[in-house]
Amino acid sequence: MQRIVVINPKGGCGKTTLSTNLASYFSHWGKVTTLMDLDPQGSSVFWAHKRPDTAPYIQLVDAHHAPQNVTRSWAIQPPRNTQVLVLDTPARPDLNNLSPLLREATAILLPVLTAEFDLHAIATTVQQLRRMLPSKQTIAMVLNRVPRTVTTARQTEALAKQFQLPVIGSLRNSCNYLNAASQGLGMIEMRGAHYKGDQKDIARIAEWCADKTSDKSARQFRQISPETIALACIA
């Protein structure tokens, strides 16, 4: 199973935008996709409930609101048929609580705003991830709300060098993402020429994640410990 963890200690950096767009992308291309919302704010859950019936189905795990007629440990498990699991994490997470999920992730994405305060906020997180994980090859940054300028290209190169992590893509500062989110859709599901560039941006990020998944891990389903998810929920 492909597991993509979207993480950043700072709120408002684009975790949910990236998570929901990746989920819609993989679902659009026929993968059995599950979106797990670990954030008590529940933005991914809100988005998923707005999806029209005609959109490709995305399985949802709301880790904070289990149905009353089932046990919590059952309710927060991703379905066994899941091929791609996208985890939207809370702000200010405790990485020790999240460490079991992070160690089994096939890709860890850090959406980043390029303002100085935002970059400062992720510096400690990057250091912790380096110490915690056996390899940093699964970690990458995604720039959010950026213009398409030469300056941005240079800044991308500088950030990759500063954090010694690949910058695998960027999301434009565009109302296109707001328009899609308001309908419970992702970029890949939007129609119109003005969405083409944003669709390519999401595809580039999704393809990087897919490339990090070995054939063996893609075929196997591994149940997540309920204790692990419970810890992650209070991270």
Secondary structure, DSSP 8 states (H G I E B T S, - for coil): -EEEEE--SSTTSSHHHHHHHHHHHHHHTT--EEEEE--TT-HHHHHHHT--TTS---EEEETT---TTS-HHHHTS--TT-SEEEEE--SS--HHHHHHHHHT-SEEEEEE--SHHHHHHHHHHHHHHHHHSS-STTEEEEEEEE--SHHHHHHHHHHHHHHTS-EEEEEES-HHHHHHHHTT--GGG--SGGGHHHHHHHHHHHHHHHHTS-HHHHH------HHHHHHHHT-
